[in-house]
Amino acid sequence: MTSWQLVRLVAGTFILLSLALGIPGSPIFVSQWFLAFTAFVGANLLQSAVTKWCLMETIMRKLGAQPGA
């Protein structure tokens, strides 16, 4: 997988997990504060679209992921 694919995989996983932990109707509900993490991930995705720079992608590349086209 390329670095941009890994970023989207991690972001999607974080969003779904934080929603499952933050929505009261979920069987694995912990606290509504997990919804703040969902907002954080969304804000980072928005920031990376505007600035064309993503910290997670930089980290993935340093860990050996190939840059995407």
mmCIF file of the N, C-alpha and C atoms, coordinates in Angstrom:
data_MODEL
# 
_entry.id   MODEL 
# 
loop_
_atom_site.group_PDB 
_atom_site.id 
_atom_site.type_symbol 
_atom_site.label_atom_id 
_atom_site.label_alt_id 
_atom_site.label_comp_id 
_atom_site.label_asym_id 
_atom_site.label_entity_id 
_atom_site.label_seq_id 
_atom_site.pdbx_PDB_ins_code 
_atom_site.Cartn_x 
_atom_site.Cartn_y 
_atom_site.Cartn_z 
_atom_site.occupancy 
_atom_site.B_iso_or_equiv 
_atom_site.pdbx_formal_charge 
_atom_site.auth_seq_id 
_atom_site.auth_comp_id 
_atom_site.auth_asym_id 
_atom_site.auth_atom_id 
_atom_site.pdbx_PDB_model_num 
ATOM 1   N N  . MET A 1 1  ? 0.844   -1.181 0.000  1.00 0.00 ? 1  MET A N  1 
ATOM 2   C CA . MET A 1 1  ? 0.000   0.000  0.000  1.00 0.00 ? 1  MET A CA 1 
ATOM 3   C C  . MET A 1 1  ? 0.891   1.247  0.000  1.00 0.00 ? 1  MET A C  1 
ATOM 4   N N  . THR A 1 2  ? 0.399   2.274  -0.645 1.00 0.00 ? 2  THR A N  1 
ATOM 5   C CA . THR A 1 2  ? 1.142   3.530  -0.659 1.00 0.00 ? 2  THR A CA 1 
ATOM 6   C C  . THR A 1 2  ? 0.803   4.345  0.588  1.00 0.00 ? 2  THR A C  1 
ATOM 7   N N  . SER A 1 3  ? 1.604   5.385  0.826  1.00 0.00 ? 3  SER A N  1 
ATOM 8   C CA . SER A 1 3  ? 1.422   6.179  2.041  1.00 0.00 ? 3  SER A CA 1 
ATOM 9   C C  . SER A 1 3  ? 0.041   6.838  2.099  1.00 0.00 ? 3  SER A C  1 
ATOM 10  N N  . TRP A 1 4  ? -0.462  7.337  0.968  1.00 0.00 ? 4  TRP A N  1 
ATOM 11  C CA . TRP A 1 4  ? -1.776  7.993  1.000  1.00 0.00 ? 4  TRP A CA 1 
ATOM 12  C C  . TRP A 1 4  ? -2.890  6.979  1.246  1.00 0.00 ? 4  TRP A C  1 
ATOM 13  N N  . GLN A 1 5  ? -2.723  5.749  0.787  1.00 0.00 ? 5  GLN A N  1 
ATOM 14  C CA . GLN A 1 5  ? -3.720  4.720  1.058  1.00 0.00 ? 5  GLN A CA 1 
ATOM 15  C C  . GLN A 1 5  ? -3.706  4.344  2.538  1.00 0.00 ? 5  GLN A C  1 
ATOM 16  N N  . LEU A 1 6  ? -2.517  4.266  3.125  1.00 0.00 ? 6  LEU A N  1 
ATOM 17  C CA . LEU A 1 6  ? -2.406  3.955  4.548  1.00 0.00 ? 6  LEU A CA 1 
ATOM 18  C C  . LEU A 1 6  ? -3.009  5.058  5.407  1.00 0.00 ? 6  LEU A C  1 
ATOM 19  N N  . VAL A 1 7  ? -2.820  6.319  5.009  1.00 0.00 ? 7  VAL A N  1 
ATOM 20  C CA . VAL A 1 7  ? -3.400  7.439  5.751  1.00 0.00 ? 7  VAL A CA 1 
ATOM 21  C C  . VAL A 1 7  ? -4.920  7.312  5.766  1.00 0.00 ? 7  VAL A C  1 
ATOM 22  N N  . ARG A 1 8  ? -5.508  7.018  4.637  1.00 0.00 ? 8  ARG A N  1 
ATOM 23  C CA . ARG A 1 8  ? -6.964  6.886  4.560  1.00 0.00 ? 8  ARG A CA 1 
ATOM 24  C C  . ARG A 1 8  ? -7.456  5.666  5.347  1.00 0.00 ? 8  ARG A C  1 
ATOM 25  N N  . LEU A 1 9  ? -6.679  4.601  5.324  1.00 0.00 ? 9  LEU A N  1 
ATOM 26  C CA . LEU A 1 9  ? -7.021  3.407  6.097  1.00 0.00 ? 9  LEU A CA 1 
ATOM 27  C C  . LEU A 1 9  ? -7.008  3.713  7.597  1.00 0.00 ? 9  LEU A C  1 
ATOM 28  N N  . VAL A 1 10 ? -5.966  4.376  8.065  1.00 0.00 ? 10 VAL A N  1 
ATOM 29  C CA . VAL A 1 10 ? -5.856  4.722  9.482  1.00 0.00 ? 10 VAL A CA 1 
ATOM 30  C C  . VAL A 1 10 ? -6.956  5.710  9.874  1.00 0.00 ? 10 VAL A C  1 
ATOM 31  N N  . ALA A 1 11 ? -7.181  6.742  9.052  1.00 0.00 ? 11 ALA A N  1 
ATOM 32  C CA . ALA A 1 11 ? -8.208  7.740  9.362  1.00 0.00 ? 11 ALA A CA 1 
ATOM 33  C C  . ALA A 1 11 ? -9.591  7.094  9.427  1.00 0.00 ? 11 ALA A C  1 
ATOM 34  N N  . GLY A 1 12 ? -9.916  6.258  8.469  1.00 0.00 ? 12 GLY A N  1 
ATOM 35  C CA . GLY A 1 12 ? -11.212 5.581  8.470  1.00 0.00 ? 12 GLY A CA 1 
ATOM 36  C C  . GLY A 1 12 ? -11.394 4.678  9.674  1.00 0.00 ? 12 GLY A C  1 
ATOM 37  N N  . THR A 1 13 ? -10.336 3.965  10.033 1.00 0.00 ? 13 THR A N  1 
ATOM 38  C CA . THR A 1 13 ? -10.387 3.093  11.206 1.00 0.00 ? 13 THR A CA 1 
ATOM 39  C C  . THR A 1 13 ? -10.591 3.900  12.479 1.00 0.00 ? 13 THR A C  1 
ATOM 40  N N  . PHE A 1 14 ? -9.836  5.006  12.621 1.00 0.00 ? 14 PHE A N  1 
ATOM 41  C CA . PHE A 1 14 ? -9.986  5.860  13.802 1.00 0.00 ? 14 PHE A CA 1 
ATOM 42  C C  . PHE A 1 14 ? -11.386 6.446  13.891 1.00 0.00 ? 14 PHE A C  1 
ATOM 43  N N  . ILE A 1 15 ? -11.924 6.889  12.776 1.00 0.00 ? 15 ILE A N  1 
ATOM 44  C CA . ILE A 1 15 ? -13.263 7.491  12.786 1.00 0.00 ? 15 ILE A CA 1 
ATOM 45  C C  . ILE A 1 15 ? -14.319 6.465  13.186 1.00 0.00 ? 15 ILE A C  1 
ATOM 46  N N  . LEU A 1 16 ? -14.288 5.304  12.574 1.00 0.00 ? 16 LEU A N  1 
ATOM 47  C CA . LEU A 1 16 ? -15.284 4.276  12.906 1.00 0.00 ? 16 LEU A CA 1 
ATOM 48  C C  . LEU A 1 16 ? -15.154 3.804  14.352 1.00 0.00 ? 16 LEU A C  1 
ATOM 49  N N  . LEU A 1 17 ? -13.924 3.621  14.817 1.00 0.00 ? 17 LEU A N  1 
ATOM 50  C CA . LEU A 1 17 ? -13.718 3.182  16.195 1.00 0.00 ? 17 LEU A CA 1 
ATOM 51  C C  . LEU A 1 17 ? -14.169 4.245  17.193 1.00 0.00 ? 17 LEU A C  1 
ATOM 52  N N  . SER A 1 18 ? -13.818 5.511  16.941 1.00 0.00 ? 18 SER A N  1 
ATOM 53  C CA . SER A 1 18 ? -14.217 6.561  17.876 1.00 0.00 ? 18 SER A CA 1 
ATOM 54  C C  . SER A 1 18 ? -15.723 6.782  17.862 1.00 0.00 ? 18 SER A C  1 
ATOM 55  N N  . LEU A 1 19 ? -16.373 6.581  16.717 1.00 0.00 ? 19 LEU A N  1 
ATOM 56  C CA . LEU A 1 19 ? -17.837 6.658  16.686 1.00 0.00 ? 19 LEU A CA 1 
ATOM 57  C C  . LEU A 1 19 ? -18.453 5.522  17.494 1.00 0.00 ? 19 LEU A C  1 
ATOM 58  N N  . ALA A 1 20 ? -17.903 4.318  17.335 1.00 0.00 ? 20 ALA A N  1 
ATOM 59  C CA . ALA A 1 20 ? -18.428 3.176  18.086 1.00 0.00 ? 20 ALA A CA 1 
ATOM 60  C C  . ALA A 1 20 ? -18.246 3.373  19.589 1.00 0.00 ? 20 ALA A C  1 
ATOM 61  N N  . LEU A 1 21 ? -17.162 4.018  19.983 1.00 0.00 ? 21 LEU A N  1 
ATOM 62  C CA . LEU A 1 21 ? -16.909 4.243  21.409 1.00 0.00 ? 21 LEU A CA 1 
ATOM 63  C C  . LEU A 1 21 ? -17.642 5.463  21.954 1.00 0.00 ? 21 LEU A C  1 
ATOM 64  N N  . GLY A 1 22 ? -18.108 6.361  21.058 1.00 0.00 ? 22 GLY A N  1 
ATOM 65  C CA . GLY A 1 22 ? -18.689 7.617  21.506 1.00 0.00 ? 22 GLY A CA 1 
ATOM 66  C C  . GLY A 1 22 ? -20.187 7.765  21.363 1.00 0.00 ? 22 GLY A C  1 
ATOM 67  N N  . ILE A 1 23 ? -20.836 6.875  20.620 1.00 0.00 ? 23 ILE A N  1 
ATOM 68  C CA . ILE A 1 23 ? -22.285 6.978  20.438 1.00 0.00 ? 23 ILE A CA 1 
ATOM 69  C C  . ILE A 1 23 ? -22.978 6.119  21.496 1.00 0.00 ? 23 ILE A C  1 
ATOM 70  N N  . PRO A 1 24 ? -23.871 6.727  22.289 1.00 0.00 ? 24 PRO A N  1 
ATOM 71  C CA . PRO A 1 24 ? -24.499 6.004  23.402 1.00 0.00 ? 24 PRO A CA 1 
ATOM 72  C C  . PRO A 1 24 ? -25.213 4.705  23.010 1.00 0.00 ? 24 PRO A C  1 
ATOM 73  N N  . GLY A 1 25 ? -25.735 4.586  21.814 1.00 0.00 ? 25 GLY A N  1 
ATOM 74  C CA . GLY A 1 25 ? -26.439 3.368  21.423 1.00 0.00 ? 25 GLY A CA 1 
ATOM 75  C C  . GLY A 1 25 ? -25.523 2.216  21.046 1.00 0.00 ? 25 GLY A C  1 
ATOM 76  N N  . SER A 1 26 ? -24.224 2.457  20.975 1.00 0.00 ? 26 SER A N  1 
ATOM 77  C CA . SER A 1 26 ? -23.267 1.437  20.567 1.00 0.00 ? 26 SER A CA 1 
ATOM 78  C C  . SER A 1 26 ? -23.056 0.410  21.680 1.00 0.00 ? 26 SER A C  1 
ATOM 79  N N  . PRO A 1 27 ? -22.885 -0.866 21.306 1.00 0.00 ? 27 PRO A N  1 
ATOM 80  C CA . PRO A 1 27 ? -22.641 -1.886 22.332 1.00 0.00 ? 27 PRO A CA 1 
ATOM 81  C C  . PRO A 1 27 ? -21.287 -1.728 23.029 1.00 0.00 ? 27 PRO A C  1 
ATOM 82  N N  . ILE A 1 28 ? -20.359 -0.970 22.431 1.00 0.00 ? 28 ILE A N  1 
ATOM 83  C CA . ILE A 1 28 ? -19.056 -0.768 23.079 1.00 0.00 ? 28 ILE A CA 1 
ATOM 84  C C  . ILE A 1 28 ? -18.871 0.686  23.525 1.00 0.00 ? 28 ILE A C  1 
ATOM 85  N N  . PHE A 1 29 ? -19.985 1.369  23.787 1.00 0.00 ? 29 PHE A N  1 
ATOM 86  C CA . PHE A 1 29 ? -19.951 2.773  24.226 1.00 0.00 ? 29 PHE A CA 1 
ATOM 87  C C  . PHE A 1 29 ? -19.112 2.929  25.493 1.00 0.00 ? 29 PHE A C  1 
ATOM 88  N N  . VAL A 1 30 ? -18.254 3.958  25.481 1.00 0.00 ? 30 VAL A N  1 
ATOM 89  C CA . VAL A 1 30 ? -17.444 4.276  26.650 1.00 0.00 ? 30 VAL A CA 1 
ATOM 90  C C  . VAL A 1 30 ? -17.773 5.674  27.146 1.00 0.00 ? 30 VAL A C  1 
ATOM 91  N N  . SER A 1 31 ? -17.628 6.663  26.266 1.00 0.00 ? 31 SER A N  1 
ATOM 92  C CA . SER A 1 31 ? -17.865 8.055  26.642 1.00 0.00 ? 31 SER A CA 1 
ATOM 93  C C  . SER A 1 31 ? -18.126 8.875  25.385 1.00 0.00 ? 31 SER A C  1 
ATOM 94  N N  . GLN A 1 32 ? -18.974 9.896  25.516 1.00 0.00 ? 32 GLN A N  1 
ATOM 95  C CA . GLN A 1 32 ? -19.233 10.768 24.369 1.00 0.00 ? 32 GLN A CA 1 
ATOM 96  C C  . GLN A 1 32 ? -18.014 11.600 24.003 1.00 0.00 ? 32 GLN A C  1 
ATOM 97  N N  . TRP A 1 33 ? -17.024 11.653 24.869 1.00 0.00 ? 33 TRP A N  1 
ATOM 98  C CA . TRP A 1 33 ? -15.800 12.399 24.570 1.00 0.00 ? 33 TRP A CA 1 
ATOM 99  C C  . TRP A 1 33 ? -15.019 11.782 23.417 1.00 0.00 ? 33 TRP A C  1 
ATOM 100 N N  . PHE A 1 34 ? -15.286 10.531 23.073 1.00 0.00 ? 34 PHE A N  1 
ATOM 101 C CA . PHE A 1 34 ? -14.623 9.932  21.917 1.00 0.00 ? 34 PHE A CA 1 
ATOM 102 C C  . PHE A 1 34 ? -15.049 10.608 20.617 1.00 0.00 ? 34 PHE A C  1 
ATOM 103 N N  . LEU A 1 35 ? -16.183 11.293 20.638 1.00 0.00 ? 35 LEU A N  1 
ATOM 104 C CA . LEU A 1 35 ? -16.619 12.028 19.454 1.00 0.00 ? 35 LEU A CA 1 
ATOM 105 C C  . LEU A 1 35 ? -15.689 13.208 19.170 1.00 0.00 ? 35 LEU A C  1 
ATOM 106 N N  . ALA A 1 36 ? -15.009 13.706 20.180 1.00 0.00 ? 36 ALA A N  1 
ATOM 107 C CA . ALA A 1 36 ? -14.018 14.765 19.976 1.00 0.00 ? 36 ALA A CA 1 
ATOM 108 C C  . ALA A 1 36 ? -12.859 14.234 19.133 1.00 0.00 ? 36 ALA A C  1 
ATOM 109 N N  . PHE A 1 37 ? -12.512 12.968 19.312 1.00 0.00 ? 37 PHE A N  1 
ATOM 110 C CA . PHE A 1 37 ? -11.454 12.365 18.497 1.00 0.00 ? 37 PHE A CA 1 
ATOM 111 C C  . PHE A 1 37 ? -11.903 12.256 17.039 1.00 0.00 ? 37 PHE A C  1 
ATOM 112 N N  . THR A 1 38 ? -13.171 11.949 16.822 1.00 0.00 ? 38 THR A N  1 
ATOM 113 C CA . THR A 1 38 ? -13.717 11.919 15.466 1.00 0.00 ? 38 THR A CA 1 
ATOM 114 C C  . THR A 1 38 ? -13.568 13.296 14.821 1.00 0.00 ? 38 THR A C  1 
ATOM 115 N N  . ALA A 1 39 ? -13.900 14.346 15.555 1.00 0.00 ? 39 ALA A N  1 
ATOM 116 C CA . ALA A 1 39 ? -13.762 15.713 15.041 1.00 0.00 ? 39 ALA A CA 1 
ATOM 117 C C  . ALA A 1 39 ? -12.301 16.048 14.765 1.00 0.00 ? 39 ALA A C  1 
ATOM 118 N N  . PHE A 1 40 ? -11.393 15.594 15.619 1.00 0.00 ? 40 PHE A N  1 
ATOM 119 C CA . PHE A 1 40 ? -9.961  15.838 15.428 1.00 0.00 ? 40 PHE A CA 1 
ATOM 120 C C  . PHE A 1 40 ? -9.464  15.208 14.133 1.00 0.00 ? 40 PHE A C  1 
ATOM 121 N N  . VAL A 1 41 ? -9.844  13.969 13.882 1.00 0.00 ? 41 VAL A N  1 
ATOM 122 C CA . VAL A 1 41 ? -9.431  13.290 12.653 1.00 0.00 ? 41 VAL A CA 1 
ATOM 123 C C  . VAL A 1 41 ? -10.018 13.998 11.432 1.00 0.00 ? 41 VAL A C  1 
ATOM 124 N N  . GLY A 1 42 ? -11.287 14.378 11.507 1.00 0.00 ? 42 GLY A N  1 
ATOM 125 C CA . GLY A 1 42 ? -11.914 15.108 10.399 1.00 0.00 ? 42 GLY A CA 1 
ATOM 126 C C  . GLY A 1 42 ? -11.236 16.432 10.138 1.00 0.00 ? 42 GLY A C  1 
ATOM 127 N N  . ALA A 1 43 ? -10.875 17.152 11.197 1.00 0.00 ? 43 ALA A N  1 
ATOM 128 C CA . ALA A 1 43 ? -10.178 18.437 11.034 1.00 0.00 ? 43 ALA A CA 1 
ATOM 129 C C  . ALA A 1 43 ? -8.806  18.236 10.394 1.00 0.00 ? 43 ALA A C  1 
ATOM 130 N N  . ASN A 1 44 ? -8.119  17.171 10.754 1.00 0.00 ? 44 ASN A N  1 
ATOM 131 C CA . ASN A 1 44 ? -6.825  16.892 10.147 1.00 0.00 ? 44 ASN A CA 1 
ATOM 132 C C  . ASN A 1 44 ? -6.959  16.528 8.676  1.00 0.00 ? 44 ASN A C  1 
ATOM 133 N N  . LEU A 1 45 ? -8.013  15.796 8.314  1.00 0.00 ? 45 LEU A N  1 
ATOM 134 C CA . LEU A 1 45 ? -8.245  15.487 6.907  1.00 0.00 ? 45 LEU A CA 1 
ATOM 135 C C  . LEU A 1 45 ? -8.532  16.761 6.115  1.00 0.00 ? 45 LEU A C  1 
ATOM 136 N N  . LEU A 1 46 ? -9.320  17.649 6.689  1.00 0.00 ? 46 LEU A N  1 
ATOM 137 C CA . LEU A 1 46 ? -9.613  18.929 6.050  1.00 0.00 ? 46 LEU A CA 1 
ATOM 138 C C  . LEU A 1 46 ? -8.339  19.764 5.897  1.00 0.00 ? 46 LEU A C  1 
ATOM 139 N N  . GLN A 1 47 ? -7.542  19.837 6.938  1.00 0.00 ? 47 GLN A N  1 
ATOM 140 C CA . GLN A 1 47 ? -6.285  20.584 6.896  1.00 0.00 ? 47 GLN A CA 1 
ATOM 141 C C  . GLN A 1 47 ? -5.352  20.039 5.827  1.00 0.00 ? 47 GLN A C  1 
ATOM 142 N N  . SER A 1 48 ? -5.253  18.724 5.724  1.00 0.00 ? 48 SER A N  1 
ATOM 143 C CA . SER A 1 48 ? -4.347  18.141 4.725  1.00 0.00 ? 48 SER A CA 1 
ATOM 144 C C  . SER A 1 48 ? -4.839  18.392 3.308  1.00 0.00 ? 48 SER A C  1 
ATOM 145 N N  . ALA A 1 49 ? -6.139  18.486 3.111  1.00 0.00 ? 49 ALA A N  1 
ATOM 146 C CA . ALA A 1 49 ? -6.673  18.792 1.779  1.00 0.00 ? 49 ALA A CA 1 
ATOM 147 C C  . ALA A 1 49 ? -6.368  20.230 1.381  1.00 0.00 ? 49 ALA A C  1 
ATOM 148 N N  . VAL A 1 50 ? -6.419  21.134 2.350  1.00 0.00 ? 50 VAL A N  1 
ATOM 149 C CA . VAL A 1 50 ? -6.191  22.550 2.068  1.00 0.00 ? 50 VAL A CA 1 
ATOM 150 C C  . VAL A 1 50 ? -4.700  22.862 1.895  1.00 0.00 ? 50 VAL A C  1 
ATOM 151 N N  . THR A 1 51 ? -3.862  22.305 2.772  1.00 0.00 ? 51 THR A N  1 
ATOM 152 C CA . THR A 1 51 ? -2.432  22.631 2.748  1.00 0.00 ? 51 THR A CA 1 
ATOM 153 C C  . THR A 1 51 ? -1.604  21.678 1.893  1.00 0.00 ? 51 THR A C  1 
ATOM 154 N N  . LYS A 1 52 ? -2.184  20.544 1.498  1.00 0.00 ? 52 LYS A N  1 
ATOM 155 C CA . LYS A 1 52 ? -1.481  19.504 0.743  1.00 0.00 ? 52 LYS A CA 1 
ATOM 156 C C  . LYS A 1 52 ? -0.303  18.921 1.524  1.00 0.00 ? 52 LYS A C  1 
ATOM 157 N N  . TRP A 1 53 ? -0.409  18.917 2.857  1.00 0.00 ? 53 TRP A N  1 
ATOM 158 C CA . TRP A 1 53 ? 0.588   18.315 3.730  1.00 0.00 ? 53 TRP A CA 1 
ATOM 159 C C  . TRP A 1 53 ? -0.133  17.558 4.842  1.00 0.00 ? 53 TRP A C  1 
ATOM 160 N N  . CYS A 1 54 ? 0.329   16.343 5.116  1.00 0.00 ? 54 CYS A N  1 
ATOM 161 C CA . CYS A 1 54 ? -0.307  15.508 6.138  1.00 0.00 ? 54 CYS A CA 1 
ATOM 162 C C  . CYS A 1 54 ? 0.785   14.886 7.006  1.00 0.00 ? 54 CYS A C  1 
ATOM 163 N N  . LEU A 1 55 ? 0.722   15.148 8.307  1.00 0.00 ? 55 LEU A N  1 
ATOM 164 C CA . LEU A 1 55 ? 1.713   14.609 9.233  1.00 0.00 ? 55 LEU A CA 1 
ATOM 165 C C  . LEU A 1 55 ? 1.714   13.080 9.215  1.00 0.00 ? 55 LEU A C  1 
ATOM 166 N N  . MET A 1 56 ? 0.530   12.472 9.181  1.00 0.00 ? 56 MET A N  1 
ATOM 167 C CA . MET A 1 56 ? 0.454   11.008 9.178  1.00 0.00 ? 56 MET A CA 1 
ATOM 168 C C  . MET A 1 56 ? 1.140   10.426 7.944  1.00 0.00 ? 56 MET A C  1 
ATOM 169 N N  . GLU A 1 57 ? 0.996   11.081 6.802  1.00 0.00 ? 57 GLU A N  1 
ATOM 170 C CA . GLU A 1 57 ? 1.654   10.589 5.593  1.00 0.00 ? 57 GLU A CA 1 
ATOM 171 C C  . GLU A 1 57 ? 3.166   10.706 5.714  1.00 0.00 ? 57 GLU A C  1 
ATOM 172 N N  . THR A 1 58 ? 3.638   11.778 6.323  1.00 0.00 ? 58 THR A N  1 
ATOM 173 C CA . THR A 1 58 ? 5.071   11.941 6.562  1.00 0.00 ? 58 THR A CA 1 
ATOM 174 C C  . THR A 1 58 ? 5.586   10.825 7.462  1.00 0.00 ? 58 THR A C  1 
ATOM 175 N N  . ILE A 1 59 ? 4.819   10.512 8.501  1.00 0.00 ? 59 ILE A N  1 
ATOM 176 C CA . ILE A 1 59 ? 5.201   9.435  9.422  1.00 0.00 ? 59 ILE A CA 1 
ATOM 177 C C  . ILE A 1 59 ? 5.217   8.099  8.685  1.00 0.00 ? 59 ILE A C  1 
ATOM 178 N N  . MET A 1 60 ? 4.205   7.843  7.869  1.00 0.00 ? 60 MET A N  1 
ATOM 179 C CA . MET A 1 60 ? 4.133   6.586  7.116  1.00 0.00 ? 60 MET A CA 1 
ATOM 180 C C  . MET A 1 60 ? 5.342   6.437  6.185  1.00 0.00 ? 60 MET A C  1 
ATOM 181 N N  . ARG A 1 61 ? 5.734   7.511  5.542  1.00 0.00 ? 61 ARG A N  1 
ATOM 182 C CA . ARG A 1 61 ? 6.890   7.462  4.638  1.00 0.00 ? 61 ARG A CA 1 
ATOM 183 C C  . ARG A 1 61 ? 8.163   7.173  5.412  1.00 0.00 ? 61 ARG A C  1 
ATOM 184 N N  . LYS A 1 62 ? 8.307   7.763  6.594  1.00 0.00 ? 62 LYS A N  1 
ATOM 185 C CA . LYS A 1 62 ? 9.500   7.508  7.409  1.00 0.00 ? 62 LYS A CA 1 
ATOM 186 C C  . LYS A 1 62 ? 9.521   6.063  7.909  1.00 0.00 ? 62 LYS A C  1 
ATOM 187 N N  . LEU A 1 63 ? 8.345   5.450  8.021  1.00 0.00 ? 63 LEU A N  1 
ATOM 188 C CA . LEU A 1 63 ? 8.263   4.051  8.439  1.00 0.00 ? 63 LEU A CA 1 
ATOM 189 C C  . LEU A 1 63 ? 8.460   3.093  7.262  1.00 0.00 ? 63 LEU A C  1 
ATOM 190 N N  . GLY A 1 64 ? 8.627   3.658  6.059  1.00 0.00 ? 64 GLY A N  1 
ATOM 191 C CA . GLY A 1 64 ? 8.958   2.813  4.909  1.00 0.00 ? 64 GLY A CA 1 
ATOM 192 C C  . GLY A 1 64 ? 7.870   2.674  3.861  1.00 0.00 ? 64 GLY A C  1 
ATOM 193 N N  . ALA A 1 65 ? 6.736   3.319  4.024  1.00 0.00 ? 65 ALA A N  1 
ATOM 194 C CA . ALA A 1 65 ? 5.681   3.228  3.018  1.00 0.00 ? 65 ALA A CA 1 
ATOM 195 C C  . ALA A 1 65 ? 6.098   3.975  1.753  1.00 0.00 ? 65 ALA A C  1 
ATOM 196 N N  . GLN A 1 66 ? 5.729   3.439  0.629  1.00 0.00 ? 66 GLN A N  1 
ATOM 197 C CA . GLN A 1 66 ? 6.060   4.064  -0.653 1.00 0.00 ? 66 GLN A CA 1 
ATOM 198 C C  . GLN A 1 66 ? 5.134   5.240  -0.914 1.00 0.00 ? 66 GLN A C  1 
ATOM 199 N N  . PRO A 1 67 ? 5.676   6.343  -1.450 1.00 0.00 ? 67 PRO A N  1 
ATOM 200 C CA . PRO A 1 67 ? 4.799   7.458  -1.801 1.00 0.00 ? 67 PRO A CA 1 
ATOM 201 C C  . PRO A 1 67 ? 3.847   7.065  -2.925 1.00 0.00 ? 67 PRO A C  1 
ATOM 202 N N  . GLY A 1 68 ? 2.653   7.611  -2.902 1.00 0.00 ? 68 GLY A N  1 
ATOM 203 C CA . GLY A 1 68 ? 1.663   7.303  -3.930 1.00 0.00 ? 68 GLY A CA 1 
ATOM 204 C C  . GLY A 1 68 ? 1.740   8.252  -5.099 1.00 0.00 ? 68 GLY A C  1 
ATOM 205 N N  . ALA A 1 69 ? 1.066   7.866  -6.154 1.00 0.00 ? 69 ALA A N  1 
ATOM 206 C CA . ALA A 1 69 ? 1.061   8.711  -7.358 1.00 0.00 ? 69 ALA A CA 1 
ATOM 207 C C  . ALA A 1 69 ? -0.102  9.655  -7.324 1.00 0.00 ? 69 ALA A C  1 
# 
